[in-house]
Each structure stands twice: as structure tokens, then as C-alpha cells.
Amino acid sequence: MSAPAADVVVVGAGTMGAWTALRSRRAGWTTTLIDAFGAGHPRSTSGDETRILRAAHGADTFYARWSREARTAWQAFEAEVGERFYVEAGMLWFAHREDGFEAHSMAALTSLGIPVRRLSPTDLANGWPQVAANDLAFAAYEPEAGLLLARNGVAAVARTFARDGGRFELAWVEPGATDGRRLLDVVAGDGTRFPGGTFVFAAGPWLPRLFPDVAGELIRVTKQDVMFFGPPAGDGRFNSEWLPCWVDYDSATYGVPAVSGRGMKLAPDRYGPVFDPTNGERQVDPESVRLARRYMARRFPAMAGAPVVETRVCQYETTPDTDFVIDRHPAFDNVWLVGGGSGHGFKHGPVIGSYLVSRIAGAPAGDDEDRFSISRVREFRQNLRTGADAAHDD
Ligand SMILES: Cc1cc2nc3c(=O)[nH]c(=O)nc-3n(C[C@H](O)[C@H](O)[C@H](O)COP(=O)(O)OP(=O)(O)OC[C@H]3O[C@@H](n4cnc5c(N)ncnc54)[C@H](O)[C@@H]3O)c2cc1C
């Protein structure tokens, strides 16, 4: 059996695929979006409650600019569908030294005119007395950063795509027939074929499995544990109205304030073991809980001993240099691989979608976009997310 041919077939309805499908549909192309488990499901990397949207990326200005474009796009999408996905809670970067990620970020954001303020430990304690700041050199505060309601946002993008005439299919598919350097279709387990003109595999942590020759070495999939802690009864100080998102880069720990009635999120940002995104058990390691509690007690003393009210296991799909992959498959002119979000890709979904649709329409890669190449040799570099390889028993 064969489904109707589409101009563009997108495999994967996480933030990258769902936004690409919506942008493709709105470019006037017939578009089919296929996902094995649905949009924003809990095994996907986009399937957590929240993701941070921040502009600071150390000295890197590229992702800072993209992040601002993404912020505008998410806000426009909220206005269009009449639902809230972006909570502008602000963002605190806890700095332990004067010459680290935070100082570089402040210089980069200032050069781009993006609001950021330096706060002394005293400023911090005055503004947010629930934060213990006496071990910090300073904090960088991004007032226009915040959090995205991730899984709800992705599901809404996929719904909007379908409302606009896009075709959504629930199926696990693999590359099918080929003709020279062209892929002709993808095939589901029951034999259904989905023919198309262009194929986008936005398969997140499944890319190495689908394309072991191309992505097997390029993208490493690791288990990542996330804990949600319950604030004391009647205590709103850890809600998004009163506490920004925060990152302690050098301690490789980050958190998101409580939102939508859920707990305060905290994650020690160390790489976990290699993980199977389909069949991996999503149970957090007790060591992750121990590290989270220890950090919580140090930074948010009123939350010391707070109970874990929920946990999440997600997976990073990390490239060596934490730059994304957005490139043509080396063997096929009409196949694009998109992924390698490397722990910071969620927010960029709308911009990745626009970028990819423009590239499919024939636009060349810009000067700064060699970073997305599949074939480029990638050196390991300092993370754009946190210093995830920092020592944890400091
Ligand atoms: C713990 C954690 C914290 C993070 N924090 C942030 C943050 O604060 N801010 C931020 O911006 N980013 C963050 N990220 C990164 C961000 O979540 C990811 O970069 C992003 O969600 C990746 O989206 P994706 O669309 O590439 O992949 P996914 O969301 O994983 O989507 C891929 C989809 O493809 C489907 N699929 C795969 N193969 C097939 C197939 N063969 N057939 C059919 N369907 C298929 C899957 O079912 C899945 O739905 C974090 C990630 C983690 C794990």
C-alpha cells in the first residue's frame, strides 16, 4: 500500500520535525509528518514538561541570535493559537569566576544589544532571598529569558500543522526504495510506503540507529536524569512568578522553577550511560537524586530535604562540539538529517524549521552555518549547555 506522494516527508515530530513540517506546509508544499509514538511523547527528547529558552551561549553569538529569533517565533505562535507556551521567568547564571562562561556571555549579549545585567551576590540575595549566593563571584541575569512548556508546545505545533492541511501519520518508518542519489520513499513496518520529493529525518536520538554509517559516530545518545522537587506547603517562592530559571555552569547543574503546578526541576548535568531511546527504562539513578539534593540544599536552603515529586529520564543526543546537525545525507541529494540538539536544541525548533525550508528551497548555507555540516571534522569543545564534564564532588 502506498500513501499519497508529498512534496516533503518529515520523519520525527519533536521540536525540530514538527516545526519543519509546519514551515514546509506554510511554504505551500504538501507535507507528511510521521512519528512512531506521536508528537511530544515521553520517549522523545522534546517530551519533557519544560525547556529553558536563553540567549547566553558563552562567547558564541550565533546561537544567541537564533535564540532571540526563536523567542519571537514562539511568542507569535502563542498569539496565533491562543495558548501559553513561553513563561518569561528570566534566567540567572551563577558565576564562580570572572573569566568564565558567564562573563563571556555577558560580553556577547551586550554586543548584540540583548538585555543582560550583572548582579553582585548582595544584589542576588536582595532580589531572590531564597537563593544562597555567598559562594558566587556574581550572577548574570537575562530578564527576557524563560521557559517553554515543551511537550505541550510541540503537540500544539503538530496540531496546527494538521489543521493547516498537513498529513500526520503514526508509524515507525525506515528509508525505502532509492534511485541513484534519490530516496523515493520511506516504509512502515506494515509495508505502507510514503513517497515524497524531499525527506527530512528529524529523528533526534534515533538518528544513529537509522543512519549508523553517517550518524553513528557523530551523535552520542546518553541517559539524562531530571528530578522535580516539591516546595513546602504554602510556599510560592520556587514558582516561576518568583524564581527565574538558573544554570550553575561550572557546577554542571541547572534548574527550572515550578510551573503548571509541578515541582521545581533540578538536574545534575553529567552525561549518563549510553541509552536506547525506544526500550530504555526511564528510572532515575539514585546517585542523580543524591547529587540533586546536595546542590539543592546548598543553593536553595529552604528546599533542603524537599521530596522528589516526579522524575523524568530523557536522553541527550550530543555531537562532539555540541553544534547541531542540519545537512544533506552524503549519499542522497533529497535527504536531510536534522538533530544533534546536544542539550540545547529545543528552543530553536521554529528557527531550525525556517532555516531548513529555505535550504530545501535552494538557499545556500550562510557563512556561519558550516557548523551544521555532517562531514566537517568536529573537535570536542566546551559545551554550549553547561560544563557537563565538570567535577561533581567539589
Ligand atoms: C534533560 C534535557 C534537558 C534539556 N534542556 C534543554 C533546555 O533547557 N533548552 C533547550 O533548548 N534544549 C534542551 N534540551 C535539548 C532539547 O530537548 C533537544 O535538543 C530537542 O528536544 C531535540 O528535538 P528533536 O526534534 O531533534 O528530537 P526528539 O524530540 O527526540 O524528536 C524525534 C522524534 O522522532 C521520532 N522518530 C525517530 N525515529 C523515527 C522513525 N524511524 N520513524 C518515526 N518516528 C521516528 C521520535 O518518535 C521522536 O518523536 C534538553 C535535553 C535534555 C535531554
The ligand as an SDF file (V2000), in Angstrom:
LIG
                    3D

 53 58  0  0  0  0  0  0  0  0999 V2000
   17.4940   16.6040   30.1480 C   0  0  0  0  0  0  0  0  0  0  0  0
   17.4780   17.5310   28.9670 C   0  0  0  0  0  0  0  0  0  0  0  0
   17.4250   18.9020   29.1650 C   0  0  0  0  0  0  0  0  0  0  0  0
   17.4090   19.7610   28.0840 C   0  0  0  0  0  0  0  0  0  0  0  0
   17.2960   21.1000   28.3100 N   0  0  0  0  0  0  0  0  0  0  0  0
   17.1300   21.9360   27.2630 C   0  0  0  0  0  0  0  0  0  0  0  0
   16.8390   23.3010   27.5050 C   0  0  0  0  0  0  0  0  0  0  0  0
   16.7280   23.7410   28.6530 O   0  0  0  0  0  0  0  0  0  0  0  0
   16.6700   24.1250   26.4420 N   0  0  0  0  0  0  0  0  0  0  0  0
   16.7640   23.6530   25.1580 C   0  0  0  0  0  0  0  0  0  0  0  0
   16.5830   24.4600   24.2320 O   0  0  0  0  0  0  0  0  0  0  0  0
   17.0200   22.3410   24.8920 N   0  0  0  0  0  0  0  0  0  0  0  0
   17.1990   21.4870   25.9170 C   0  0  0  0  0  0  0  0  0  0  0  0
   17.4290   20.1580   25.7050 N   0  0  0  0  0  0  0  0  0  0  0  0
   17.6360   19.6810   24.3250 C   0  0  0  0  0  0  0  0  0  0  0  0
   16.3340   19.5250   23.5530 C   0  0  0  0  0  0  0  0  0  0  0  0
   15.3430   18.9370   24.3600 O   0  0  0  0  0  0  0  0  0  0  0  0
   16.5960   18.6970   22.2960 C   0  0  0  0  0  0  0  0  0  0  0  0
   17.6870   19.2560   21.5880 O   0  0  0  0  0  0  0  0  0  0  0  0
   15.3830   18.6770   21.3840 C   0  0  0  0  0  0  0  0  0  0  0  0
   14.1940   18.3990   22.0930 O   0  0  0  0  0  0  0  0  0  0  0  0
   15.5990   17.6350   20.2920 C   0  0  0  0  0  0  0  0  0  0  0  0
   14.4690   17.6370   19.4720 O   0  0  0  0  0  0  0  0  0  0  0  0
   14.4010   16.7090   18.2040 P   0  0  0  0  0  0  0  0  0  0  0  0
   13.1940   17.1220   17.4530 O   0  0  0  0  0  0  0  0  0  0  0  0
   15.7130   16.7140   17.4940 O   0  0  0  0  0  0  0  0  0  0  0  0
   14.2810   15.2070   18.7720 O   0  0  0  0  0  0  0  0  0  0  0  0
   13.0760   14.4680   19.5260 P   0  0  0  0  0  0  0  0  0  0  0  0
   12.3080   15.3970   20.3610 O   0  0  0  0  0  0  0  0  0  0  0  0
   13.6520   13.2780   20.1960 O   0  0  0  0  0  0  0  0  0  0  0  0
   12.1210   14.0070   18.3620 O   0  0  0  0  0  0  0  0  0  0  0  0
   12.4660   12.9570   17.4860 C   0  0  0  0  0  0  0  0  0  0  0  0
   11.1820   12.2680   17.0770 C   0  0  0  0  0  0  0  0  0  0  0  0
   11.4670   11.3910   16.0130 O   0  0  0  0  0  0  0  0  0  0  0  0
   10.6240   10.2620   16.1250 C   0  0  0  0  0  0  0  0  0  0  0  0
   11.2650    9.2010   15.3470 N   0  0  0  0  0  0  0  0  0  0  0  0
   12.5600    8.8430   15.4160 C   0  0  0  0  0  0  0  0  0  0  0  0
   12.8240    7.8810   14.5280 N   0  0  0  0  0  0  0  0  0  0  0  0
   11.6520    7.6180   13.8860 C   0  0  0  0  0  0  0  0  0  0  0  0
   11.2900    6.7190   12.8520 C   0  0  0  0  0  0  0  0  0  0  0  0
   12.1870    5.8950   12.2730 N   0  0  0  0  0  0  0  0  0  0  0  0
   10.0090    6.7010   12.4410 N   0  0  0  0  0  0  0  0  0  0  0  0
    9.1090    7.5370   13.0080 C   0  0  0  0  0  0  0  0  0  0  0  0
    9.4090    8.4040   14.0020 N   0  0  0  0  0  0  0  0  0  0  0  0
   10.6640    8.4480   14.4240 C   0  0  0  0  0  0  0  0  0  0  0  0
   10.5740   10.0100   17.6180 C   0  0  0  0  0  0  0  0  0  0  0  0
    9.4310    9.2680   17.9970 O   0  0  0  0  0  0  0  0  0  0  0  0
   10.5640   11.4350   18.1800 C   0  0  0  0  0  0  0  0  0  0  0  0
    9.2560   11.8900   18.4360 O   0  0  0  0  0  0  0  0  0  0  0  0
   17.4590   19.2530   26.7630 C   0  0  0  0  0  0  0  0  0  0  0  0
   17.5150   17.8750   26.5590 C   0  0  0  0  0  0  0  0  0  0  0  0
   17.5120   17.0180   27.6380 C   0  0  0  0  0  0  0  0  0  0  0  0
   17.5490   15.5440   27.4080 C   0  0  0  0  0  0  0  0  0  0  0  0
  1  2  1  0
  2  3  1  0
  2 52  2  0
  3  4  2  0
  4  5  1  0
  4 50  1  0
  5  6  2  0
  6  7  1  0
  6 13  1  0
  7  8  2  0
  7  9  1  0
  9 10  1  0
 10 11  2  0
 10 12  1  0
 12 13  2  0
 13 14  1  0
 14 15  1  0
 14 50  1  0
 15 16  1  0
 16 17  1  0
 16 18  1  0
 18 19  1  0
 18 20  1  0
 20 21  1  0
 20 22  1  0
 22 23  1  0
 23 24  1  0
 24 25  2  0
 24 26  1  0
 24 27  1  0
 27 28  1  0
 28 29  2  0
 28 30  1  0
 28 31  1  0
 31 32  1  0
 32 33  1  0
 33 34  1  0
 33 48  1  0
 34 35  1  0
 35 36  1  0
 35 46  1  0
 36 37  1  0
 36 45  1  0
 37 38  2  0
 38 39  1  0
 39 40  1  0
 39 45  2  0
 40 41  1  0
 40 42  2  0
 42 43  1  0
 43 44  2  0
 44 45  1  0
 46 47  1  0
 46 48  1  0
 48 49  1  0
 50 51  2  0
 51 52  1  0
 52 53  1  0
M  END
$$$$
